[in-house]
Amino acid sequence: MKRFSTFFRENYSFVVGVAERRLDSIQDAEEVATEAFHLAWQRYQAGEPLSVPWLYGVVRNLIGDEYRRRGRRAELQRQLYEDFALSLTVSDDLSWATFRDPGF
């Protein structure tokens, strides 16, 4: 346990710093660090060695996951906006047709 604690203390700031520079968000960087050290803990528990290059690779992959998640979220928001705008247009046309007096 002491080896893992030392590994964590020596590398936590590095992981958060790398992630924050790439993600521009301290909250997202801390989430990446949490996940990276969770995976490191699992690796340590399985008796596998821990190393900074391995940890950096994990962080890089987690940052890539976050980029993809952001891309999916942006695409979903764009799609929802388009669907909402379309529904408003159709809805407005129907409302106008419903209340319009054909005698005018």
ABEGO torsion letter per residue (X at the ends): XAAAAAAAAAAAAAAAAAAAAAAGBAAAAAAAAAAAAAAAAAAAAAGBBBBAAAAAAAAAAAAAAAAAAAAAAAAAAAAAAAAAAAAAAAAAAAAAAAABBAAX
